[in-house]
Amino acid sequence: MTAALAFLLFLLTGTVVPRNRHFSQTPDGIPLYVVSNGFHTEVMVPLREPRTQRDWLLTLQDTALSRRFSHYQYISFGWGNEGFYRASYGGRFPGPNIILRALLPAPALVHVSFYPSAPPAARRVVGLHLSEEQYRRLCSQLLTAFQLAGPTQPIRSTAPGYTTHDIFFQGTGRYHAFRTCNDWTNRSLATAGVRTAWKAPFAFSVLFQVRRAR
């Protein structure tokens, strides 16, 4: 019990201690949204960003995706446990066995979703504006999540998307209790210089600090 309480205290302390404390938004900067379903967080950015010349459809190098989503405006990225993602079809929340297995190192997937417009204001949506340099750093970090075939080709997963507007790619790294989906979001934002939690295993940990960045 003592060890469990100490571990919980460590996690909560990581939530309230900020990185990049002095981050400030860039007026008229590049939009970024952190979105959450209450358990999981993802990073949403423009599908095409002319100032940095980042076009994610070109980056993903998938002609089928380019045809389907050429008129969309935003794309989101999440990283997580492959077994957990696969057990979540149909809106199901994975059972105890899947959750326990997710505590141990396991393969990861990158979840990519396409949106026709920016997300509406909501309790679990936080919008920020980045400088061009911050956005470039964020994009570079997001790219490290993808397994590549050759120097630049992201590898599609055999796991189908949940809807007609999302897809999975093979991810790098191993998911485990100390490297969760929310830690991945948190580290990606921290690399860009955004105010983040020191440690963010939970969705509320990410949102707690990002809200203060505004």
SETI-442988 format. One record per residue (C-alpha): residue number from 1; chain; residue in one letter; x, y, z. Coordinates in pm, whole numbers, plus 50000, padded with zeros to 5 digits. Each point is the difference from the previous one (the first is absolute). Layout:
<atoms>
<atom NUM; A; A; <X; Y; Z>>
...
</atoms>
This chain:
<atoms>
<atom 1; A; M; <50000; 50000; 50000>>
<atom 2; A; T; <50284; 50240; 50088>>
<atom 3; A; A; <50171; 49933; 49668>>
<atom 4; A; A; <49674; 50057; 49811>>
<atom 5; A; L; <49939; 50331; 50177>>
<atom 6; A; A; <50355; 50111; 49931>>
<atom 7; A; F; <49958; 49916; 49632>>
<atom 8; A; L; <49671; 50192; 49982>>
<atom 9; A; L; <50164; 50299; 50170>>
<atom 10; A; F; <50281; 49988; 49745>>
<atom 11; A; L; <49751; 50006; 49711>>
<atom 12; A; L; <49796; 50285; 50149>>
<atom 13; A; T; <50314; 50202; 50075>>
<atom 14; A; G; <50104; 49961; 49639>>
<atom 15; A; T; <49665; 50142; 49894>>
<atom 16; A; V; <50032; 50326; 50194>>
<atom 17; A; V; <50369; 50067; 49930>>
<atom 18; A; P; <50030; 50174; 49660>>
<atom 19; A; R; <50256; 49982; 49723>>
<atom 20; A; N; <50047; 50306; 49776>>
<atom 21; A; R; <49839; 50216; 50266>>
<atom 22; A; H; <50060; 50321; 49804>>
<atom 23; A; F; <49837; 49889; 49676>>
<atom 24; A; S; <49783; 50264; 49839>>
<atom 25; A; Q; <49781; 49973; 49695>>
<atom 26; A; T; <50085; 50165; 49669>>
<atom 27; A; P; <49734; 50248; 49885>>
<atom 28; A; D; <49871; 49891; 49660>>
<atom 29; A; G; <50216; 49690; 50036>>
<atom 30; A; I; <49938; 49649; 49875>>
<atom 31; A; P; <49699; 49834; 50170>>
<atom 32; A; L; <50045; 49690; 50213>>
<atom 33; A; Y; <49732; 49812; 50191>>
<atom 34; A; V; <50040; 49746; 50278>>
<atom 35; A; V; <49690; 49779; 50002>>
<atom 36; A; S; <49895; 49733; 50248>>
<atom 37; A; N; <49724; 49744; 50052>>
<atom 38; A; G; <50068; 50000; 50373>>
<atom 39; A; F; <50252; 49713; 49992>>
<atom 40; A; H; <50213; 50067; 49694>>
<atom 41; A; T; <50146; 50315; 49843>>
<atom 42; A; E; <50096; 50086; 49645>>
<atom 43; A; V; <50164; 50294; 49823>>
<atom 44; A; M; <49802; 50168; 49718>>
<atom 45; A; V; <50171; 50226; 49747>>
<atom 46; A; P; <49925; 50143; 49653>>
<atom 47; A; L; <50002; 49740; 49726>>
<atom 48; A; R; <50190; 50253; 49788>>
<atom 49; A; E; <50197; 50289; 50146>>
<atom 50; A; P; <50132; 50239; 49733>>
<atom 51; A; R; <50243; 50201; 50216>>
<atom 52; A; T; <50202; 49689; 50086>>
<atom 53; A; Q; <49904; 49816; 49679>>
<atom 54; A; R; <49889; 49699; 50202>>
<atom 55; A; D; <49746; 49789; 49812>>
<atom 56; A; W; <49920; 49688; 50199>>
<atom 57; A; L; <49840; 49823; 49705>>
<atom 58; A; L; <50333; 50025; 49818>>
<atom 59; A; T; <50180; 49889; 50315>>
<atom 60; A; L; <49785; 49687; 50038>>
<atom 61; A; Q; <50064; 49908; 49634>>
<atom 62; A; D; <49673; 49817; 49954>>
<atom 63; A; T; <49811; 50076; 49678>>
<atom 64; A; A; <49674; 49854; 50134>>
<atom 65; A; L; <50008; 50236; 50299>>
<atom 66; A; S; <50085; 50293; 49776>>
<atom 67; A; R; <49697; 49931; 49782>>
<atom 68; A; R; <49762; 49957; 50294>>
<atom 69; A; F; <50110; 50292; 50216>>
<atom 70; A; S; <50136; 50263; 49763>>
<atom 71; A; H; <49718; 50240; 50095>>
<atom 72; A; Y; <50042; 49952; 50377>>
<atom 73; A; Q; <50169; 50264; 50215>>
<atom 74; A; Y; <50132; 49830; 50315>>
<atom 75; A; I; <50174; 49679; 50104>>
<atom 76; A; S; <50060; 49854; 50345>>
<atom 77; A; F; <50264; 49763; 50133>>
<atom 78; A; G; <49992; 49764; 50296>>
<atom 79; A; W; <50243; 49729; 50110>>
<atom 80; A; G; <49903; 49701; 50208>>
<atom 81; A; N; <49997; 49631; 50085>>
<atom 82; A; E; <49916; 49784; 49700>>
<atom 83; A; G; <49799; 49746; 50203>>
<atom 84; A; F; <49801; 50276; 50168>>
<atom 85; A; Y; <49918; 50165; 49668>>
<atom 86; A; R; <49894; 49669; 49843>>
<atom 87; A; A; <49779; 49916; 50301>>
<atom 88; A; S; <49817; 50335; 49974>>
<atom 89; A; Y; <49797; 49945; 49683>>
<atom 90; A; G; <49632; 50076; 50019>>
<atom 91; A; G; <50056; 50255; 50276>>
<atom 92; A; R; <50086; 49724; 50249>>
<atom 93; A; F; <50227; 50072; 50294>>
<atom 94; A; P; <50257; 49717; 50025>>
<atom 95; A; G; <49958; 49750; 50282>>
<atom 96; A; P; <50226; 49949; 50304>>
<atom 97; A; N; <50227; 49749; 49827>>
<atom 98; A; I; <50079; 50243; 49718>>
<atom 99; A; I; <50058; 50283; 50247>>
<atom 100; A; L; <50236; 49791; 50214>>
<atom 101; A; R; <50195; 49883; 49695>>
<atom 102; A; A; <50034; 50364; 49894>>
<atom 103; A; L; <50209; 50065; 50312>>
<atom 104; A; L; <50280; 49791; 49849>>
<atom 105; A; P; <50208; 50096; 49695>>
<atom 106; A; A; <49802; 49936; 49681>>
<atom 107; A; P; <49993; 50113; 49634>>
<atom 108; A; A; <49851; 50339; 49917>>
<atom 109; A; L; <49784; 50143; 49724>>
<atom 110; A; V; <49955; 50356; 49878>>
<atom 111; A; H; <49635; 50101; 49970>>
<atom 112; A; V; <49939; 50257; 49725>>
<atom 113; A; S; <49661; 50171; 49956>>
<atom 114; A; F; <49884; 50252; 49740>>
<atom 115; A; Y; <49762; 50290; 50068>>
<atom 116; A; P; <49820; 50231; 49756>>
<atom 117; A; S; <50041; 50297; 50234>>
<atom 118; A; A; <50141; 50108; 50335>>
<atom 119; A; P; <49838; 49842; 50308>>
<atom 120; A; P; <49720; 50194; 50171>>
<atom 121; A; A; <50063; 50143; 50344>>
<atom 122; A; A; <49960; 49732; 50266>>
<atom 123; A; R; <50115; 49915; 50351>>
<atom 124; A; R; <50257; 49750; 49872>>
<atom 125; A; V; <50132; 50209; 49712>>
<atom 126; A; V; <50280; 50251; 50058>>
<atom 127; A; G; <50112; 50227; 49715>>
<atom 128; A; L; <50335; 50178; 49980>>
<atom 129; A; H; <50202; 50190; 49738>>
<atom 130; A; L; <50364; 49918; 49931>>
<atom 131; A; S; <50281; 50182; 49826>>
<atom 132; A; E; <50132; 49854; 49675>>
<atom 133; A; E; <50310; 49868; 50175>>
<atom 134; A; Q; <49794; 49838; 50278>>
<atom 135; A; Y; <49774; 49840; 49741>>
<atom 136; A; R; <50296; 49862; 49806>>
<atom 137; A; R; <50136; 49843; 50319>>
<atom 138; A; L; <49659; 49850; 50075>>
<atom 139; A; C; <49971; 49850; 49650>>
<atom 140; A; S; <50349; 49852; 50022>>
<atom 141; A; Q; <49908; 49838; 50331>>
<atom 142; A; L; <49671; 49863; 49866>>
<atom 143; A; L; <50188; 49838; 49713>>
<atom 144; A; T; <50220; 49802; 50239>>
<atom 145; A; A; <49690; 49804; 50110>>
<atom 146; A; F; <49971; 49826; 49661>>
<atom 147; A; Q; <50178; 49684; 49896>>
<atom 148; A; L; <50141; 50057; 49653>>
<atom 149; A; A; <50056; 49783; 49697>>
<atom 150; A; G; <50314; 50148; 49855>>
<atom 151; A; P; <50099; 50354; 50092>>
<atom 152; A; T; <49659; 50173; 49995>>
<atom 153; A; Q; <49705; 49762; 49938>>
<atom 154; A; P; <49768; 49951; 50303>>
<atom 155; A; I; <49879; 49639; 50030>>
<atom 156; A; R; <49623; 49941; 50003>>
<atom 157; A; S; <49871; 49764; 50269>>
<atom 158; A; T; <49775; 49706; 49929>>
<atom 159; A; A; <49767; 50137; 50267>>
<atom 160; A; P; <49707; 50180; 49832>>
<atom 161; A; G; <49888; 50339; 50125>>
<atom 162; A; Y; <49700; 50044; 50226>>
<atom 163; A; T; <49815; 50206; 49738>>
<atom 164; A; T; <50040; 50104; 49638>>
<atom 165; A; H; <50200; 50303; 50116>>
<atom 166; A; D; <50289; 49839; 50188>>
<atom 167; A; I; <50280; 49750; 49946>>
<atom 168; A; F; <50286; 49830; 50185>>
<atom 169; A; F; <50370; 49992; 49924>>
<atom 170; A; Q; <50273; 49790; 50160>>
<atom 171; A; G; <50158; 50192; 50286>>
<atom 172; A; T; <50349; 50019; 50140>>
<atom 173; A; G; <50089; 49929; 50361>>
<atom 174; A; R; <49826; 49784; 50256>>
<atom 175; A; Y; <49693; 50095; 50201>>
<atom 176; A; H; <50009; 49924; 50375>>
<atom 177; A; A; <49889; 50137; 50336>>
<atom 178; A; F; <50272; 50267; 50002>>
<atom 179; A; R; <49957; 50093; 49634>>
<atom 180; A; T; <49631; 50044; 49932>>
<atom 181; A; C; <49804; 50161; 49718>>
<atom 182; A; N; <49969; 50315; 50207>>
<atom 183; A; D; <50372; 50005; 50077>>
<atom 184; A; W; <50054; 49991; 49624>>
<atom 185; A; T; <49771; 50300; 49945>>
<atom 186; A; N; <50166; 50183; 50286>>
<atom 187; A; R; <50353; 49936; 49871>>
<atom 188; A; S; <49904; 50104; 49647>>
<atom 189; A; L; <49867; 50333; 50127>>
<atom 190; A; A; <50297; 50050; 50230>>
<atom 191; A; T; <50241; 49954; 49709>>
<atom 192; A; A; <49823; 50286; 49823>>
<atom 193; A; G; <50044; 50220; 50308>>
<atom 194; A; V; <49635; 49991; 50114>>
<atom 195; A; R; <49928; 50012; 50372>>
<atom 196; A; T; <49945; 49639; 50109>>
<atom 197; A; A; <50000; 49779; 50306>>
<atom 198; A; W; <50329; 49856; 50126>>
<atom 199; A; K; <49835; 49658; 49989>>
<atom 200; A; A; <49662; 49933; 49837>>
<atom 201; A; P; <49876; 49640; 50013>>
<atom 202; A; F; <49636; 50114; 49995>>
<atom 203; A; A; <49796; 50218; 49768>>
<atom 204; A; F; <49919; 50248; 50277>>
<atom 205; A; S; <50375; 50041; 50060>>
<atom 206; A; V; <50050; 50121; 49644>>
<atom 207; A; L; <49696; 50230; 50001>>
<atom 208; A; F; <50080; 50146; 50343>>
<atom 209; A; Q; <50322; 50165; 49881>>
<atom 210; A; V; <49900; 50071; 49641>>
<atom 211; A; R; <49700; 50201; 50123>>
<atom 212; A; R; <50243; 50213; 50200>>
<atom 213; A; A; <50201; 50062; 49687>>
<atom 214; A; R; <49714; 50220; 49877>>
</atoms>
